[in-house]
Amino acid sequence: MVFQPAVDFINNNDKFILTAHETPDGDALGSECAMYFALHALGKTVRIFNADPMPGKFSFIDSDGIMTTLESENQLPFDLEDYVLIILDTNDIKNIGQVSTMVLPRVKDSLIIDHHDSGGSVVKSNLIIREASSTCEILFELFTELKLSIDFPAAQSLFVGIVYDTGSFIYPKTTAKTFDIAHELVKKGVEPNYVYTKVYESNSISSLVLQSKVLGTLELFMDDHIAVQTMLKSTLEECGAFYEEADSLINIPLKSEQIRVSIFFKENNTGILRCSLRSKDNIDVSVIAQHYNGGGHKTAAGFKCKESLDDIKSNVLKMLEKYFTA
């Protein structure tokens, strides 16, 4: 059974550290919170450590402040060697930031639970279901296998992850099973409108100014089939917006029927440049992300840029040429 190794991993251990990928999104954070609540229900000791802070719009699923940004080894339990690590929503250990050096080498065992198409596998007991809509969808089934009764906090966290990673139930991996699970979570008391408002309608006024600035950088390539937007650190500072408030801007060009690929180069407040990619139809952007040691899905992927903006833009466009030339 695909879930049995993960069930055994959880049942056979008592102390857990949870983490997810850098710049955690709704599925990563929803997975962590839901797993935290589930493990607590089983009487386990649990800590959450992430490489980057939680965006404010997701704080409603962490009312008890269980998320910790790992900045120093002094934050870690003194008996870290007695803990196991669960890595959620990424199957690439290079994508968990400082947790990969401060925690992973010292814990007694680790487990990956993920649904992404790319990346590696470092533990034989990993639970990776690539056809799942989200990591939260996998966790719902795992909790069922563990015979856990999902309470409201866990249900809301799972719903957040599913809504976020399905684009509100429209992305290609959304299936009948996804809707069945969402139905069960709503029966637990989750309010879809409340979740949507928190996740998608809680940005600042500054984010609107940021959106106008980013849209002003729009460039079109390949007979208007590829859209490129750019956000620099200086733009963030000028607008007074938060980096995570730019997350949804990559989707705006895809609202045009002609646009088949949307590319968003975004620089955070510390100057780290990332490239996000979205596509339609048969265009596999995960291949590009993997080429640059990133990851994701066929139609949604990304990576951290190590070249200059001009060089990486030119190279990514060249890799997409095959889709737009005879």
C-alpha positions in Angstrom: 0.0 0.0 0.0 1.4 3.4 -1.0 0.6 5.0 2.4 1.9 2.2 4.7 5.5 3.4 4.9 4.4 6.8 6.0 1.9 5.3 8.4 4.7 3.2 9.9 7.0 6.2 10.0 4.5 8.2 12.0 3.5 5.4 14.3 7.0 4.4 15.1 8.3 7.8 16.1 7.4 10.2 18.9 9.3 13.5 18.1 8.8 15.3 14.9 10.1 18.4 13.1 8.1 19.6 10.1 9.4 21.8 7.3 8.5 22.8 3.8 10.1 24.6 0.8 11.6 28.1 0.8 9.1 30.9 0.5 6.3 28.6 1.7 2.9 29.0 0.0 -0.6 27.9 0.9 -0.1 24.2 0.3 3.2 24.1 2.1 1.8 26.0 5.1 -1.6 24.2 5.1 0.3 20.9 5.0 2.5 21.9 8.0 -0.4 23.1 10.1 -2.6 20.1 9.3 0.3 17.7 10.0 1.0 19.5 13.3 -2.6 19.1 14.5 -2.7 15.5 13.4 0.5 14.5 15.1 -0.6 16.3 18.3 -3.8 14.4 18.2 -1.7 11.2 18.2 0.2 12.4 21.3 3.4 13.3 19.5 5.9 16.1 20.1 6.0 18.5 17.1 7.9 21.6 16.0 7.7 23.5 12.7 10.8 25.2 11.3 10.9 27.0 7.9 13.6 28.7 6.0 11.3 31.8 5.4 8.5 33.5 7.3 4.8 32.8 6.8 3.0 35.4 4.6 0.6 37.3 6.8 -2.5 36.3 4.8 -2.1 32.7 5.9 -1.7 33.6 9.6 -5.3 32.7 10.3 -4.5 29.0 10.1 -1.7 29.5 12.7 -3.6 31.2 15.5 -1.4 29.5 18.1 1.9 30.7 16.5 3.3 27.3 15.8 5.4 28.4 12.8 9.0 29.2 13.4 11.5 30.8 11.0 14.8 29.0 11.6 17.5 31.6 12.0 19.9 30.0 14.6 20.7 26.5 15.8 19.9 27.8 19.3 16.2 27.6 18.4 16.4 23.8 17.9 15.6 21.2 20.6 18.6 20.1 22.6 17.7 16.5 21.9 17.4 17.0 18.1 19.0 13.6 17.5 15.8 12.0 18.9 13.6 13.7 16.3 12.6 12.8 12.8 12.0 15.3 10.0 9.0 15.4 7.7 9.6 17.5 4.6 6.3 18.7 3.0 5.4 20.0 -0.4 8.9 19.6 -2.0 10.9 16.5 -2.9 14.1 18.5 -3.3 16.2 18.8 -0.1 18.0 21.7 -1.7 14.8 23.6 -1.5 14.3 23.7 2.3 17.0 26.4 2.9 18.9 26.2 6.2 16.9 23.3 7.4 18.9 21.1 5.1 22.1 22.0 6.9 20.9 22.7 10.5 18.4 19.9 10.9 18.5 17.2 8.2 22.0 15.8 9.0 21.2 15.5 12.7 17.8 13.9 12.9 17.6 10.2 13.1 15.3 9.8 10.1 13.3 11.7 7.5 10.3 11.4 5.3 9.2 13.4 2.2 5.4 13.9 1.5 4.9 15.7 -1.8 3.0 15.9 -5.2 5.4 17.7 -7.5 6.5 16.2 -10.8 10.2 16.9 -10.5 13.0 16.6 -8.0 14.7 13.7 -6.3 13.9 11.0 -3.8 16.2 10.7 -0.8 14.3 8.2 1.4 12.8 4.9 0.3 9.7 5.5 2.5 8.9 8.8 0.7 5.2 9.4 0.0 5.1 11.1 -3.4 1.9 11.0 -5.4 2.5 13.1 -8.5 -1.1 13.0 -9.7 -2.4 14.5 -6.5 -3.7 18.1 -6.7 -1.8 19.1 -3.6 0.2 17.9 -0.7 -2.9 18.6 1.5 -4.9 16.2 -0.7 -2.3 13.5 0.1 -2.5 14.3 3.8 -6.2 13.9 3.9 -5.8 10.4 2.6 -2.9 9.7 5.0 -5.0 10.9 8.0 -7.7 8.5 6.9 -5.2 5.6 6.8 -4.1 6.6 10.3 -7.8 6.5 11.3 -7.6 10.1 12.6 -10.7 12.1 13.0 -9.9 15.5 11.4 -10.8 18.4 13.6 -11.7 21.9 12.4 -8.2 23.5 12.5 -6.7 20.6 10.5 -9.7 20.6 8.1 -9.3 24.4 7.5 -5.5 24.0 6.9 -6.1 21.2 4.4 -8.7 23.2 2.6 -6.4 26.2 2.3 -3.7 24.0 0.7 -6.1 22.5 -1.7 -7.6 25.8 -2.7 -4.2 27.4 -3.2 -2.6 24.7 -5.2 -5.6 24.1 -7.5 -6.1 27.8 -8.2 -9.5 27.5 -6.6 -10.2 24.1 -8.3 -9.3 25.0 -11.9 -5.7 23.7 -12.4 -5.2 20.4 -14.4 -4.6 18.1 -11.4 -8.0 19.0 -9.9 -10.1 15.8 -10.0 -13.4 14.4 -8.7 -11.4 13.2 -5.7 -10.3 16.7 -5.0 -13.9 17.9 -4.9 -14.9 14.9 -2.7 -12.2 15.8 -0.2 -13.1 19.5 -0.2 -16.7 18.4 0.4 -15.7 16.4 3.5 -13.6 19.4 4.8 -16.6 21.8 4.4 -18.7 19.3 6.3 -16.1 19.7 9.2 -17.1 23.4 9.3 -14.7 25.0 6.8 -16.2 28.1 5.2 -15.0 28.4 1.6 -15.9 32.2 1.3 -13.9 32.9 4.5 -10.9 31.0 3.3 -11.0 32.7 -0.1 -11.3 36.2 1.4 -8.3 35.5 3.7 -6.1 34.1 1.0 -7.0 36.2 -2.0 -8.7 39.4 -0.7 -6.4 40.5 2.2 -3.6 42.2 0.4 -2.6 45.8 1.2 -3.3 49.0 -0.8 0.5 48.9 -1.5 0.0 45.6 -3.4 -2.4 47.4 -5.9 0.3 50.0 -6.6 2.8 47.1 -6.9 0.5 45.4 -9.4 0.4 48.5 -11.6 4.2 48.8 -11.5 4.7 45.1 -12.4 2.2 45.2 -15.2 4.0 48.2 -16.6 7.1 46.0 -17.2 5.1 43.6 -19.4 7.0 42.4 -22.5 5.5 40.1 -25.2 7.5 37.6 -27.2 6.9 34.9 -29.8 4.1 36.7 -31.6 2.5 37.7 -28.3 2.3 34.1 -27.0 4.8 34.6 -24.1 4.4 37.3 -21.5 7.3 38.4 -19.3 6.9 40.6 -16.1 9.7 41.8 -13.8 9.7 43.0 -10.2 12.9 44.3 -8.8 13.8 44.9 -5.1 13.7 48.6 -5.8 10.1 48.3 -7.0 9.1 46.6 -3.7 10.7 49.3 -1.7 9.1 52.1 -3.8 5.6 50.6 -3.3 6.1 49.6 0.3 4.5 46.2 -0.5 5.4 42.7 0.7 7.2 40.3 -1.6 4.5 37.6 -1.2 1.8 40.0 -2.3 3.2 39.6 -5.8 2.4 35.9 -5.9 -0.7 36.1 -8.0 0.6 38.6 -10.6 2.0 35.8 -12.8 -1.5 34.6 -13.5 -2.7 37.9 -15.0 -1.2 37.6 -18.5 -2.8 34.1 -18.8 -6.2 35.7 -18.8 -5.5 36.6 -22.4 -6.4 33.9 -24.9 -3.2 34.5 -26.9 -0.8 34.1 -24.0 0.4 30.6 -23.5 3.3 31.1 -21.2 3.7 33.7 -18.4 7.1 34.3 -16.9 7.7 36.4 -13.8 11.1 37.4 -12.6 10.9 38.7 -9.0 13.5 39.9 -6.7 12.9 39.9 -2.9 14.0 42.4 -0.3 17.4 40.7 0.1 18.1 40.8 -3.7 17.4 37.1 -4.4 16.0 36.7 -7.9 13.5 33.9 -8.7 11.8 33.0 -11.9 8.2 31.7 -11.8 6.7 30.0 -14.9 3.0 29.3 -15.8 1.8 27.7 -19.0 -1.2 26.4 -20.9 -1.8 23.4 -23.1 1.2 21.2 -23.9 4.0 23.5 -22.8 6.0 21.9 -20.1 7.7 24.6 -18.0 8.8 22.1 -15.3 11.6 21.1 -17.7 13.0 24.6 -17.7 12.8 24.8 -13.9 14.6 21.5 -13.5 17.3 22.7 -15.8 18.0 25.4 -13.3 17.7 23.1 -10.3 14.2 24.2 -9.6 11.0 22.2 -9.7 7.2 22.2 -9.9 4.5 20.9 -12.3 4.1 20.8 -16.0 2.1 24.0 -16.1 3.5 25.7 -12.9 7.2 25.7 -11.9 10.0 28.0 -10.8 13.6 28.3 -9.8 16.2 30.5 -8.1 18.2 32.5 -10.6 22.0 32.4 -10.4 22.6 34.4 -13.6 21.9 38.0 -14.4 18.3 39.0 -15.3 19.2 39.7 -18.9 21.0 36.3 -19.3 18.4 34.2 -17.7 15.6 35.9 -19.6 17.3 35.3 -22.9 18.0 31.6 -22.0 14.5 30.8 -20.8 13.0 32.3 -24.0 15.4 30.2 -26.1 14.2 27.1 -24.3 10.6 28.0 -25.2 11.3 28.7 -28.9 10.5 25.1 -29.9 6.9 25.5 -29.0 6.5 28.5 -31.2 8.5 27.7 -34.3 7.4 25.5 -37.2 
